Amino acid sequence: MATELHLVSKTGMFQEMESRQHRMTADEPENNHGTDKGPAPYELLLASLAACSSATLRMYAGRKGFELGTITADLKFKRDADGNEKIERVISFSENISEERMERIRDIIEKTPVTKTLKRGTPIVTRFE
C-alpha cells in the first residue's frame, strides 16, 4: 500500500494539502502563531487514527454480520511534564454489543493499520531537494 500527500506552504502556519483528488488544510490555533483555518497537525493525526479505527471495526462487524450502530470515537493526545506522550482513545457504539463480541473488538482495535503504525514507531526518511 503506497499513500502519498502533496503539501504547499506559502506563508505562516497555514498548510494546503492534496491526496488523490482530495484537498485538505492544516493550521495552528491563534494562540500558537496560526490563523486557525484548519485542524492542527496533531488533530489530523488523531483524525487518522479515529477514521482507521472506525472503518476497521465496520469492516469486521460487516464480515461477521452484526451491527455496531453509530460509532463515536473521542481521542486525546497528551504529553506529560517529562515529555512522555500517549493517545487516549474512547470508542462507543449506539448498539448493544455482547461481552463476547466486545472481547474480539478489543483485540481488533489494537490491530488497526494506523494503530499498528503509531505503536511501532515507523521510521521517517527525509530528503531535501
Residue pairs with C-beta under 8 A, 6 or more apart in sequence:
3 19
4 19
5 17
5 18
5 19
6 17
6 18
6 19
7 15
7 16
7 17
8 15
8 16
8 17
9 15
9 16
12 33
12 34
12 35
13 27
13 28
13 32
13 33
13 34
13 35
14 25
14 26
14 27
14 34
14 35
14 37
14 38
15 25
15 26
15 27
15 38
16 23
16 24
16 25
17 23
17 24
17 25
17 26
18 24
24 38
24 44
25 37
25 38
25 39
26 38
26 39
26 40
26 41
26 44
27 34
27 35
27 36
27 37
27 38
27 39
27 40
28 34
28 36
28 40
29 36
29 40
30 36
32 40
34 40
39 47
42 77
45 77
46 75
46 76
46 77
46 87
48 114
49 75
49 87
49 89
49 112
49 114
49 115
49 118
50 73
50 75
50 89
51 114
52 112
52 113
52 114
52 115
53 73
53 89
53 91
53 109
53 112
53 114
53 115
54 71
54 73
54 91
56 108
56 109
56 111
56 112
56 113
57 68
57 71
57 91
57 105
57 108
57 109
57 112
58 68
58 71
60 104
60 105
60 108
61 67
61 68
64 101
66 97
66 101
67 95
68 93
68 94
68 95
68 97
69 93
69 94
69 95
70 93
70 94
71 91
71 92
71 93
72 91
72 92
72 93
72 94
73 89
73 90
73 91
74 89
74 90
75 87
75 88
75 89
75 90
76 87
76 88
77 85
77 86
77 87
78 85
78 86
78 87
78 88
79 85
87 118
89 109
91 109
97 105
109 115
